[in-house]
C-alpha cells in the first residue's frame, strides 16, 4: 500500500487506474474453519486474487439531528464503529449484512429483548449466524448495546413516510 504504483482498475470508472490507499481487505471466513478458530487473525491461505466491492457508502450522511437523545447519539457513534462495516441505515453503510431501516426498521418486527440478544451474541439466537458477537467488552457492553438500539429506534422514528 505504500508503493506509489499500487493502484486498482475499477470497472465502474471505465478502467481508469485509481490509487488503492486506503484499502481494507475483508474476507468471509465461514468456509475456512481453521482461520475462524484462529480468531480470524490468520491470512487467507493461497489467496491469488480479490474482488473489489463497494465499501460503506457515505457514512458522513448517516447522522442524527442535534435534538436526538444522548443515547441515540452515542448509539450512532457505536453503530459507525461496530456495525456499519456490514449493515446500512437507509443505504448508508455496508452491504454484506442486511439493511436495518428500509423498507421497514428492524425495531418494528424484532422485539427489544431479541435485538439485545442478537447484537450481544447472534449465534445464541440463530445457529451459524455470520454476524460476530458485539465487539465491545467490559462493563460498558450492555449500555453500549442499549445505545445502539436507541439509535435504531431514533432513525426508525424519523423515517419519512413511505
N, C-alpha and C positions, 0 to 999 in steps of 0.2 A: 504494500500500500504506500510505502514511502518512495517508490520509484516514480519519476515524473512521467514515464511512458505507460503506467498502469492505467489502462482505460477499458471501458466496456463499449460495445457497439449495440445499443438497444434498437430493436426492430421498429419500435413505435416512433422513433425520431428519424426514421429514414436512413438508418445505418451510420449516422454521424458519430464518431468517437466522442465519448464523454468521460471526464475524469471520474475515476471509480471511488475516490475517497469522499466522504466516509462510506464504507461498505460494511455490512453486517452479514455474517454467514449464519443462517439458521437452518438446522436440518431436523427432519422428523425422525425421531429415534424409535418409533413404535416397531419398526421392522428390525431393529438391532438391539436385542435384549442385553447383550454384553455391554454395549455402550450405556444403556439405561442403568444397568447395575452399577456402573462406574460413576453414577451421579451425573451423567451427561457431560462429563468433563473430558472424555477421550475424543480423539479425532476420528472422523468417519473413515473407516478403512477403505482403501483403494478408490477414493474419490478421484474421478478424472474429468468431470465437467459439472457445471452448475447451471440451473435455470434461473434467470432473473425474474423476479416478480415485483409488483408494486409494493411499496412498504406501507407505512402507517397513514398515508394520506396527509391531509392538512390538520395536524394536531393543534396548531395555533387557533384554528377555527372552533375547536372544542373548548368552550368556555361557559361560564355562568355569569349572570348579571351580579352587580355588587350587592343587591338585596337578597341574594341566595343565603341560605342558612350557613353558619360556620361549619357545621358537619358536612354539608354538601360541598362546600369549597375545599375542605380537606379531602373529601372523597374524590373530587376531580383530580387533585394532585396525585393521589394514590392510584387512581384509575390510569392516568397517563404513565405512571412508573411501572405498575404491576400488571395492567390488563390490556392497554391499547396496542401492544405489540401484536396481539391476536384478535381482539374484539374492537368493534367500532360502535359509535353512537351517531346515528343519523349520517352514516357514511364517512365519519371522521375516525380513523384508527386503522387497525389491522384487518386483514382479510382471511386469515387462516381459521379464526373462530367465528361464531355467529355474531351477527349484528344484534345489539341488545336493546335497541329502542325503536326500530322500524321494521315492519309497519306497525307492530304492537310492542310495547315495552315488556320486558321480562317481568317487571313488577306487577303487571296486570294478570299474569297467569301462573306465576310461581309464588307461593306463599312465603312470607319473610323467613320463617324458620328453615325452610328448604333452601332459600337463597344463601342464608348464613352457612348451612352445612355444605352446600355446593361450592361456595367460594373457599371455605376453610379446607375441605378435603373432598374433591369431586369424586374420587374413587369410592368413598363411603356412601355415595348416593347412586352412582352408576358404574358398574364394572367396566373396566377397560376405557374409562374416560381419558381422553387425550390431554385434557387440561391438568396442569400440575397443581399441587396444593398451593395455597396462598404463600407467597414468598417471605412475608414479614414474620419474624419470630419475636418472642418475648412477651412481656405483659401487655404491650400495646396492641397485640394482634387482634383481639376481639373488638376493641374500639375502632381499629382501622377497617375491619370488615363492616362494622356498623356505618362508618363514614362512607364507604363505597356504596352501600345500599342507599344511604341518604342521597348521594349523588344520583343514583339511578332513578330514585323516586322524583327528585327535583327535575331531571331532564324529561321524565315522563309527564310530569305535571305542566311543563312549559312547552310541550309539543304543540305545533299548530294543528288545528282541526283538519282531519283528512276525510 
